[in-house]
Amino acid sequence: MMGRRRLGRQFGWLWAAYAVSAYGSGLGFGALPLIAVLVLHAGPAEVSALSAVGPAVGALIAVPLAPWVEFRRKRPVMIAMDLTRFAAMATIPVAYAFGRLGLLQLLVISAVVAAAKIAFNAAGGACLKALVRPDDLLVANARFESTNWSSIAVGPPLGGAAIGLFGPVTTVVADALSYLLSALGITAMRGREEAAPRPAGEGRVRAGAVLDGWRHIMGDPALRALYLNNMIVSGLIMATEPLLAVLLLRRLGFPPWQYGLAFAAPCLGGLIGSRLAGRVVARYGRHRVFRTVGTLRAVWLIGLAFVRPGVVGLVTVMAVELAIIINMSLYTPVLATYRLERTPKQLVARTLSAWSIGQQTSIAVLTALCGLLADVTSPRTALTVAGLLILATPLLLPPRDQTSQHEPEPSPGHA
C-alpha cells in the first residue's frame, strides 16, 4: 500500500515541517483578502490587486534567488525562508493593534511571502529528490498533496470561527507561528546534507544561470506543454478566489464561517485523489492521468457563475470545488514526480523556481484581469469568463508519445 511505505526518519521530519506550515496556512487561508474586505473595506479591484500585485512582485524577486538556492545546501535555505515568512506575517497583528494597518503593507507582505515560498519550495523539491529513492517519489509527493488538502479542509472552518471569536488577525498569528515550527522541524533533520551542486566553470555563477530552469522546461516538449497548461489552469482557478470573496461575503451576505466551510469541506476530496494517484498511474499509465484527469480538473469552474444566496449557493460552491479538488489532487503529485524525474540534479532548484515563478505570474496577471473585469461588470460576469476560458486548456496537454517515454507499461490487473 502506498500510504504505508516507510521513507525514513529524515523524510518524516521534512513531512512534519511541511505539515505544520500547511496547517498554519490552512488556518490563514485567504487571510489577506479577508482582512482587506473586513478591516479595510476594500472593493473588488483592490482585493484582486492584493491577490495579484503582491505575488507578481514576489515572483520577480524570486528570479535572481533561483541560482542562490541551487548552489547552496537546501536545509539552511528552507530555514531562512521560514524565518523570513514569520517576520513578514508577524507585522500584521502589530500594525493592526496600533491602528496602522493598510493595503500597502498587505501588498508588501504578500510579495515577501510569495518570494520566500518559491525559494522554499525549490529548495524543498531538491531536498526531497536527494532524500528518497526514485521509486518512492510519487509516494512522497502524494503524501505532501494529501497533507495540503487536509490542512485546507480543517483550517478554514477553524480559522473562520477564530476570526469570529478573537478578531480578523487571529489566523495570521497562527500562520506566522507555523513557520517558526516548520523551521524547527527542518533543523531536526539529522545527518549530513549532500554538498550543493557547484557552478560550471570557475565556481562563479553565470549571469545566465537564472534562465537555466526555463531553458530546461522549454527544451523538453512534454514539460513545456505541461508548464503552459498548468500556468493557465492554476491562474484561472486562483483568479476566482478574490472574486468569490467579494461575491459571497459582500454581495450575497455569507458569514465568514460559511465562506470558510465552502472551501474547506470539499478539500476532503483531496485526500481521495492524492491516495489514488499511485494506483491510477499503475493501472492506467501516466499519460492517461495527464490527459483525462488534466481535462476533468478544468471543466467544473464554470459552475461558480451560478452561485445563489442561501443553502443552494453554498452547496453549489462546495460541489464545484469538490470536483475540481479531487482531480487536482490526483493530477498534481503525478506532475510533481514526472517533473523531478525529467530534471537533472544540478537543475532541480532552478527548474522548480522557474515553474513556480511562471505559475505565480500567471495567477497574478489573470487575477488582476479578472478583478478589473469584475470592477467594470460584476464578480459573476468575471467568474463566467474564467469558467469559459479554462475549457480550452486541455488543448495544451502533451500528446501520448511525449509523456509515455520511459514509462512502465500499465498493469490492468492492479487493484
C-alpha positions as CSV (number, residue, x, y, z in Angstrom):
1,M,0.0,0.0,0.0
2,M,1.3,3.4,-0.9
3,G,0.2,5.1,2.3
4,R,2.1,2.6,4.5
5,R,5.5,2.7,2.9
6,R,8.3,4.0,5.2
7,L,10.5,6.6,3.7
8,G,12.9,7.2,6.5
9,R,13.3,9.5,9.5
10,Q,14.7,12.5,7.6
11,F,11.7,12.4,5.2
12,G,9.5,12.2,8.3
13,W,10.9,15.5,9.7
14,L,10.6,17.1,6.3
15,W,7.0,16.0,6.0
16,A,6.3,17.2,9.6
17,A,7.8,20.6,8.8
18,Y,5.7,20.8,5.7
19,A,2.6,19.7,7.6
20,V,2.8,22.2,10.4
21,S,3.3,25.0,7.9
22,A,0.5,23.8,5.8
23,Y,-1.9,23.6,8.7
24,G,-0.9,27.2,9.8
25,S,-1.6,28.4,6.2
26,G,-4.9,26.5,6.3
27,L,-6.0,28.4,9.3
28,G,-5.0,31.6,7.5
29,F,-6.5,30.5,4.1
30,G,-7.4,33.7,2.2
31,A,-6.5,35.8,5.3
32,L,-5.1,38.8,3.4
33,P,-8.1,39.2,1.1
34,L,-10.4,38.6,4.1
35,I,-8.6,41.3,6.1
36,A,-8.8,43.7,3.1
37,V,-12.6,43.1,2.9
38,L,-13.5,43.1,6.6
39,V,-11.0,45.6,8.0
40,L,-10.0,47.9,5.2
41,H,-13.4,47.7,3.3
42,A,-11.7,47.1,0.0
43,G,-13.6,46.7,-3.2
44,P,-13.2,44.0,-6.0
45,A,-10.3,45.8,-7.8
46,E,-8.4,46.4,-4.5
47,V,-8.9,42.8,-3.3
48,S,-7.8,41.5,-6.7
49,A,-4.8,43.8,-6.7
50,L,-3.8,42.4,-3.3
51,S,-4.1,38.9,-4.7
52,A,-2.2,39.8,-7.9
53,V,0.3,42.6,-7.5
54,G,2.0,41.2,-4.3
55,P,2.6,37.7,-5.7
56,A,3.7,39.1,-9.1
57,V,6.4,41.3,-7.3
58,G,7.3,38.2,-5.3
59,A,7.8,36.2,-8.4
60,L,10.2,38.9,-9.8
61,I,12.1,38.9,-6.5
62,A,12.4,35.1,-6.8
63,V,14.0,35.2,-10.2
64,P,17.6,36.1,-9.0
65,L,17.1,33.8,-6.0
66,A,17.0,30.7,-8.1
67,P,20.8,30.2,-8.6
68,W,21.3,31.3,-5.0
69,V,19.1,28.4,-3.9
70,E,20.6,25.9,-6.4
71,F,24.2,26.3,-5.3
72,R,23.6,26.2,-1.5
73,R,22.7,23.5,0.9
74,K,19.0,23.3,0.9
75,R,18.1,22.9,4.6
76,P,19.6,26.3,5.6
77,V,17.8,27.9,2.7
78,M,14.5,26.4,3.8
79,I,15.0,27.6,7.4
80,A,15.9,31.1,6.2
81,M,12.7,31.3,4.1
82,D,10.6,30.1,7.0
83,L,12.0,32.8,9.3
84,T,11.5,35.4,6.6
85,R,7.8,34.5,6.3
86,F,7.4,34.5,10.0
87,A,8.9,38.0,10.3
88,A,6.7,39.4,7.5
89,M,3.4,37.9,8.8
90,A,4.1,39.0,12.3
91,T,4.0,42.7,11.3
92,I,0.3,42.4,10.5
93,P,-1.1,41.9,14.1
94,V,1.4,44.6,15.4
95,A,0.2,47.1,12.8
96,Y,-3.5,46.2,13.5
97,A,-3.0,46.6,17.3
98,F,-1.7,50.2,16.7
99,G,-4.3,51.1,14.1
100,R,-1.7,51.4,11.3
101,L,-2.7,48.5,9.1
102,G,-3.1,49.5,5.4
103,L,-3.4,48.0,2.0
104,L,0.2,48.9,1.0
105,Q,1.6,46.9,4.0
106,L,-0.5,43.9,2.9
107,L,0.9,44.2,-0.6
108,V,4.5,44.3,0.6
109,I,3.9,41.3,2.9
110,S,2.2,39.4,0.1
111,A,5.3,39.9,-2.1
112,V,7.8,38.9,0.5
113,V,5.8,35.8,1.4
114,A,5.4,34.8,-2.3
115,A,9.1,35.1,-3.0
116,A,10.1,33.2,0.2
117,K,7.5,30.4,-0.7
118,I,9.0,30.0,-4.2
119,A,12.6,29.7,-2.8
120,F,11.4,27.4,0.0
121,N,9.6,25.0,-2.4
122,A,12.5,25.0,-4.8
123,A,14.9,24.0,-2.1
124,G,12.4,21.5,-0.7
125,G,12.0,19.8,-4.0
126,A,15.7,19.4,-4.4
127,C,15.9,18.2,-0.8
128,L,13.2,15.6,-1.5
129,K,14.9,14.2,-4.6
130,A,18.0,13.7,-2.6
131,L,16.2,12.1,0.4
132,V,14.1,9.4,-1.3
133,R,14.6,6.7,-3.9
134,P,13.2,7.5,-7.4
135,D,10.6,4.7,-7.0
136,D,9.3,6.5,-3.9
137,L,8.9,10.0,-5.3
138,L,5.3,9.5,-6.2
139,V,4.5,8.2,-2.7
140,A,6.3,11.2,-1.1
141,N,4.6,13.7,-3.4
142,A,1.2,12.1,-2.8
143,R,1.7,12.5,1.0
144,F,2.5,16.1,0.6
145,E,-0.5,16.6,-1.6
146,S,-2.7,14.8,0.9
147,T,-1.4,16.9,3.8
148,N,-2.0,20.1,1.8
149,W,-5.7,19.3,1.2
150,S,-6.4,18.0,4.7
151,S,-4.9,21.3,6.1
152,I,-7.3,23.3,3.9
153,A,-10.2,21.1,4.9
154,V,-9.5,21.6,8.6
155,G,-8.0,25.1,8.6
156,P,-10.6,27.5,7.1
157,P,-13.6,26.5,9.3
158,L,-11.4,26.8,12.4
159,G,-10.0,30.0,11.1
160,G,-13.4,31.4,10.4
161,A,-14.5,30.5,13.9
162,A,-11.4,32.1,15.4
163,I,-11.9,35.3,13.4
164,G,-15.5,35.5,14.7
165,L,-14.3,34.9,18.3
166,F,-11.0,36.7,18.5
167,G,-10.8,39.2,15.6
168,P,-9.6,39.3,12.0
169,V,-5.9,38.9,12.5
170,T,-6.1,35.8,14.7
171,T,-5.3,33.4,11.9
172,V,-2.4,35.5,10.7
173,V,-0.7,35.0,14.1
174,A,-1.2,31.2,13.8
175,D,0.2,31.2,10.3
176,A,3.2,33.2,11.4
177,L,4.0,30.8,14.3
178,S,3.6,27.8,12.0
179,Y,6.7,29.0,10.0
180,L,8.7,29.0,13.2
181,L,7.7,25.4,13.9
182,S,8.5,24.4,10.4
183,A,12.0,25.9,10.7
184,L,12.4,23.8,13.9
185,G,11.3,20.6,12.1
186,I,13.9,21.2,9.3
187,T,16.5,21.8,11.9
188,A,15.7,18.4,13.5
189,M,16.7,16.6,10.3
190,R,19.9,15.0,11.4
191,G,22.6,13.6,9.2
192,R,24.9,15.4,6.8
193,E,23.3,17.0,3.8
194,E,24.7,16.4,0.4
195,A,27.0,19.1,-0.9
196,A,25.3,21.6,-3.1
197,P,26.0,21.5,-6.9
198,R,28.9,23.7,-8.0
199,P,28.5,26.3,-10.7
200,A,30.1,25.3,-14.0
201,G,33.4,26.9,-15.0
202,E,35.5,28.5,-12.3
203,G,33.0,28.2,-9.5
204,R,31.2,31.5,-10.2
205,V,27.5,31.7,-11.0
206,R,27.0,32.8,-14.6
207,A,24.7,35.7,-15.2
208,G,22.5,33.4,-17.4
209,A,22.1,30.8,-14.7
210,V,18.8,32.4,-13.7
211,L,17.3,31.3,-17.0
212,D,18.6,27.7,-17.0
213,G,15.4,26.5,-15.4
214,W,13.3,27.9,-18.2
215,R,15.7,26.6,-20.8
216,H,15.3,23.1,-19.4
217,I,11.5,23.3,-19.3
218,M,11.2,24.8,-22.8
219,G,13.7,22.4,-24.2
220,D,11.6,19.4,-23.1
221,P,8.4,19.2,-25.2
222,A,6.4,17.4,-22.6
223,L,7.5,19.6,-19.7
224,R,6.8,22.7,-21.9
225,A,3.3,21.6,-22.7
226,L,2.6,20.7,-19.0
227,Y,4.1,24.0,-17.9
228,L,1.9,26.1,-20.2
229,N,-1.2,24.2,-19.3
230,N,-0.5,24.4,-15.6
231,M,0.1,28.1,-15.7
232,I,-3.2,28.9,-17.3
233,V,-5.3,26.4,-15.3
234,S,-3.8,27.5,-12.0
235,G,-4.1,31.1,-12.9
236,L,-7.8,30.9,-13.8
237,I,-8.7,28.8,-10.8
238,M,-6.9,31.0,-8.3
239,A,-8.3,34.1,-10.0
240,T,-11.7,33.1,-8.8
241,E,-10.7,33.3,-5.1
242,P,-10.9,37.1,-4.6
243,L,-14.0,37.2,-6.9
244,L,-15.7,34.7,-4.7
245,A,-14.7,36.5,-1.5
246,V,-16.4,39.7,-2.8
247,L,-19.4,37.8,-4.2
248,L,-20.0,35.6,-1.2
249,L,-19.1,38.0,1.7
250,R,-20.4,41.3,0.3
251,R,-22.9,40.7,-2.5
252,L,-24.6,37.5,-1.1
253,G,-24.1,38.1,2.6
254,F,-22.5,34.8,3.6
255,P,-20.9,35.0,7.1
256,P,-17.2,34.2,7.3
257,W,-17.7,30.7,8.7
258,Q,-19.8,29.7,5.7
259,Y,-17.2,31.2,3.4
260,G,-14.6,29.1,5.1
261,L,-16.8,26.0,5.0
262,A,-17.5,26.4,1.3
263,F,-13.8,25.9,0.6
264,A,-12.9,23.6,3.4
265,A,-15.3,20.7,3.2
266,P,-14.5,20.0,-0.5
267,C,-10.9,19.7,0.4
268,L,-11.6,16.3,1.9
269,G,-11.7,15.3,-1.8
270,G,-8.0,16.0,-1.9
271,L,-7.4,13.0,0.4
272,I,-9.2,10.8,-2.1
273,G,-7.4,12.0,-5.2
274,S,-3.9,12.0,-3.6
275,R,-4.3,8.5,-2.2
276,L,-5.5,7.2,-5.5
277,A,-2.6,8.7,-7.5
278,G,-0.2,5.7,-7.3
279,R,-2.9,3.1,-8.1
280,V,-4.3,5.1,-11.0
281,V,-0.8,5.5,-12.5
282,A,0.0,1.8,-12.0
283,R,-3.3,0.7,-13.7
284,Y,-3.8,3.3,-16.5
285,G,-0.4,4.9,-17.0
286,R,0.9,8.4,-16.5
287,H,-0.3,9.7,-19.9
288,R,-4.0,8.9,-19.1
289,V,-3.7,10.8,-15.9
290,F,-2.3,13.8,-17.7
291,R,-4.9,13.7,-20.5
292,T,-8.1,12.6,-18.7
293,V,-7.6,14.0,-15.2
294,G,-6.0,17.1,-16.6
295,T,-9.1,17.7,-18.6
296,L,-11.5,16.9,-15.8
297,R,-10.0,19.4,-13.4
298,A,-10.8,22.2,-15.9
299,V,-14.5,21.6,-16.8
300,W,-16.1,22.4,-13.5
301,L,-15.1,26.0,-12.9
302,I,-18.0,27.4,-14.9
303,G,-20.3,26.2,-12.2
304,L,-19.2,29.1,-9.9
305,A,-21.1,31.5,-12.1
306,F,-24.4,30.0,-11.0
307,V,-23.9,30.6,-7.2
308,R,-27.0,31.9,-5.5
309,P,-27.7,33.1,-1.9
310,G,-28.5,30.7,0.9
311,V,-28.1,26.9,1.2
312,V,-28.3,26.3,-2.6
313,G,-25.5,28.7,-3.2
314,L,-23.3,27.1,-0.5
315,V,-23.9,23.6,-1.9
316,T,-23.1,24.8,-5.5
317,V,-19.7,26.2,-4.4
318,M,-18.9,23.1,-2.4
319,A,-19.9,20.7,-5.3
320,V,-17.8,22.6,-7.9
321,E,-14.8,22.8,-5.5
322,L,-15.1,19.1,-4.7
323,A,-15.0,18.1,-8.3
324,I,-12.0,20.4,-9.1
325,I,-10.1,19.3,-6.0
326,I,-10.4,15.5,-6.5
327,N,-9.0,15.8,-9.9
328,M,-6.3,18.3,-9.0
329,S,-5.1,16.2,-6.0
330,L,-4.7,13.2,-8.3
331,Y,-3.0,15.1,-11.1
332,T,-0.6,17.2,-9.0
333,P,1.6,14.5,-7.4
334,V,1.9,12.7,-10.8
335,L,3.0,16.0,-12.4
336,A,5.4,16.8,-9.5
337,T,7.0,13.4,-9.7
338,Y,7.3,13.5,-13.5
339,R,8.9,16.9,-13.3
340,L,11.6,15.7,-10.8
341,E,12.3,12.6,-12.9
342,R,12.8,14.7,-16.0
343,T,15.1,17.2,-14.3
344,P,18.9,16.7,-13.7
345,K,20.0,17.0,-10.1
346,Q,22.0,20.2,-10.8
347,L,19.0,21.9,-12.2
348,V,16.2,21.0,-9.8
349,A,16.1,24.2,-7.8
350,R,16.2,26.4,-10.8
351,T,13.6,24.4,-12.7
352,L,11.2,24.4,-9.7
353,S,11.8,28.1,-9.3
354,A,11.1,28.8,-12.9
355,W,7.9,26.6,-12.7
356,S,6.7,28.4,-9.6
357,I,7.6,31.9,-10.9
358,G,5.7,31.2,-14.1
359,Q,2.7,29.9,-12.3
360,Q,2.7,32.7,-9.8
361,T,3.0,35.3,-12.5
362,S,0.1,33.7,-14.4
363,I,-2.0,33.8,-11.3
364,A,-1.2,37.4,-10.7
365,V,-1.9,38.5,-14.3
366,L,-5.2,36.6,-14.6
367,T,-6.3,37.6,-11.1
368,A,-5.7,41.3,-11.9
369,L,-7.5,41.0,-15.3
370,C,-10.5,39.2,-13.7
371,G,-10.5,41.8,-10.9
372,L,-10.7,44.6,-13.4
373,L,-13.4,42.8,-15.4
374,A,-15.4,42.3,-12.1
375,D,-15.0,46.0,-11.3
376,V,-16.3,47.1,-14.7
377,T,-19.1,44.5,-14.9
378,S,-19.6,42.2,-11.8
379,P,-17.9,39.4,-10.0
380,R,-20.4,36.9,-11.5
381,T,-19.5,38.0,-15.1
382,A,-15.8,37.6,-14.4
383,L,-16.4,34.1,-12.9
384,T,-18.3,33.2,-16.2
385,V,-15.4,34.4,-18.4
386,A,-12.9,32.5,-16.3
387,G,-15.0,29.3,-16.4
388,L,-15.3,29.5,-20.2
389,L,-11.6,30.2,-20.9
390,I,-10.4,27.3,-18.8
391,L,-12.4,24.9,-21.0
392,A,-9.8,25.4,-23.8
393,T,-6.8,24.4,-21.6
394,P,-6.9,20.7,-22.3
395,L,-5.7,21.5,-25.8
396,L,-2.3,22.4,-24.3
397,L,-1.8,19.0,-22.7
398,P,1.1,16.9,-24.3
399,P,0.4,14.0,-26.7
400,R,0.9,10.4,-25.6
401,D,4.2,9.9,-27.4
402,Q,5.9,12.6,-25.2
403,T,4.8,11.6,-21.7
404,S,4.8,7.8,-22.3
405,Q,8.6,7.7,-22.9
406,H,10.4,5.7,-20.3
407,E,7.2,4.8,-18.6
408,P,6.5,1.3,-17.4
409,E,3.5,-0.5,-19.0
410,P,0.3,0.0,-17.1
411,S,-0.9,-3.1,-15.2
412,P,-4.6,-3.8,-16.0
413,G,-4.8,-6.2,-13.1
414,H,-3.5,-3.7,-10.5
415,A,-6.1,-3.0,-7.8
